[in-house]
Amino acid sequence: MTFKEYFSDFEKVVNTPVDEQVAPYDNPDYIDYTKLNWSRMNRWLKKNQLTEEFKNVIQQIDTPQQWIVITEPWCGDAAHSVPFIELASRQNPLIKVSYELRDSEPFRINEYLTNGSKSIPKLIVRDAEGKDLGTWGPRPKACQDIYERLTAENADFERTKTEIQHWYNSNKGEDIQAELSALFRSFK
């Protein structure tokens, strides 16, 4: 699906009453997370804070690329990362992006597991012939380190969610952009 279709589906989930939802959005907690993610994603899209370095790296891509983003509206990490991926793709007409839901066919996530898990978001970058050039995700390394530390400490969901959210807010997308810049430079 295109970003416009993903955005529309996301908005539909946010605006549909819980009693009319299908799983997992028939769970009020999922709707609450999704509404927060909707707000976060729109905030990043509105701010459009791509660094000059990241824009330059993306603008220097000189051969066609296909980006596949595996995501879900309920995913908090995706709410912070997907906007930067989408905004970056708009910097170069040689980049075509498609969005896939992790929990729907074609279940491509099964080919791109992170330490054995279906962690999202996941960006898959392919050349014009469909050959994988590289992947990124599910979150920047510094954020992943926090997540792993909290997991090792058996932190509860609320603490983990709060610390991860605080990291994303204070980082302002800098690490996402720096890591993606390094990924794209590695293709040269």
N, C-alpha and C positions, 0 to 999 in steps of 0.2 A: 504494500500500500504506500501511497505517497504521504508526505508529512501532513498535507491538508486532510487526507482521509484519517490518519492517525489522530490528528488534532480534533476532528469532528467526532470520532468514536469516543475519544477521551471526554469531550464535552458532554456527549450523550450520557455517559456513565455518571458524570457529576450532576446532571440535571434530571435524572430518572429517580423516582422515589424508590426507597429500599425494597418495598414490597413488590415492585415490578422488575427487580433486577434478577439476573442469573448469577450463579456462583462465579467468582467468590464475592461479587458485589452485593449479594443478598445478606451479607454480614455487615452490620452497621460500622464495625471497626474498619473494614476495608473501604467503605464509603468515606469515612472520616479521613483516612490516609490519602485516598484518591483526591478528595477536595483540597487537602493541604498541598498535594503534589501539583494539582492544577494551578493553584496560586503561585507556587514556587516556579514552575515551568514558565508561566506567563510573565513573572517578574524578570527572569533571566532573558527571555525573548525581548521584552520591552527595553531592558537596559542595553542590550546589544553591546556588551563590553568585551569585544574581541581585542586581544593585544595586537599591536602593530607587527610584532614578530610572527605571531600565529597567522595573521592575514597574509603576510609576505610569503610564508612557507606554503600556504594553500594556493596563493596566486601563482607560485612558481611550478605547480604541478603542470606538466606539459604533455601528458598523455592521458587518454580517457581512463577514469576509474569508476568502479561501481562500489558504493558503500552500502552495506546491509546493516541496519540497526535492529537488534533484537531487544525488545523492551516490553513493558506492561505499564498501564496507568497507575497501578497500585505501588509501583516501585519507587521508593524515596531516592535512591541513588540515580535512577533514570531522570527524575524530575530536575536534578541538578546538572546532569551530563548531556542529555539529549539536546537541550537548547543550544549548547556550544557546538555540538556536532552539526546540527541543522544550520546554524548561522555560518559556520565555516564552509559548509557545502555551497552556500549561496555566493561565496567569493570566487568561484571558478566554474564556468560553464562545462568544463570537461568532467565534472563530478556529477554522477547520478546517484541518488539515494533512494533506497526502499526501506520500509519499516515492516517488521514482522513481530507479531505477538509471541512471546515465549510459550504461552500455554495453548496455542492454536497451531493447526497445520501451517507450515510443513515441519514444525518441531525441529528446526535447524539447530537449535541450542544444543541438542544431543551430540552434535559434531564439534561443539566449541565449549566444552565444560571447563570450569575453573576449579582446579583441585577436586574434581569429581562431582562438582555441584553445578546446577543450572543458574548460576549467578548472572544477573543482568544489571545494567545494560551491557551489551556486547556489540562492539563495532567490528565488522569484518570488512577489510579493504581488498578489493580484487582489481586486477587489470582488465583490459578490454576483452581478453580471451577467457575471463572467468577464473583465472589462477589467483589463489590467495597471495596477497603481498604481506599481510600482517593483520593482527587483531589488537584490540584494546578493550579493557573492561575487567571487572565491573565497576571499579572505582579507582581514583588515583592512589598511588602507593602509600603516601602518608596517611590517607584516610583508611586504606586497607590495614595498615599497621595498627591503627587505633582499634579497628574492628577485631583484628586478631588478638590484641591485648585484652580487650573486653570479653571476648569469647573465652580466652584462657582463664580469666578471673571469674567466669560464670556470672557475668553481669546480667541483670535482668533486661528485658526488652526495652523498658522505658529509659533506663540509664544509657543503654547502647544507642537508642534512637536520638536521645538528647545530645550526647557527645558527638555523634556523627553529624547531626544537623548543625551544631555549633561550629564544627570544623568547616563544613561547606560554606556557612555564612561568613566566616572570617577569611577563608581562602579566596572567595569571590571568583572561582573558576580558574585561577592562575595555574594550579597544578594540572588540571585537565588540559588546558591549552599547551602548557609546556611539554607534557607527556605526548600529546598528539603531534606537536611540532617535531619532537624527536623521532617519533614513529615515521612520519612522512619524510623527514630528512634521510632516514635509514634506507629508503627505497632507491636513492640515487646511486 
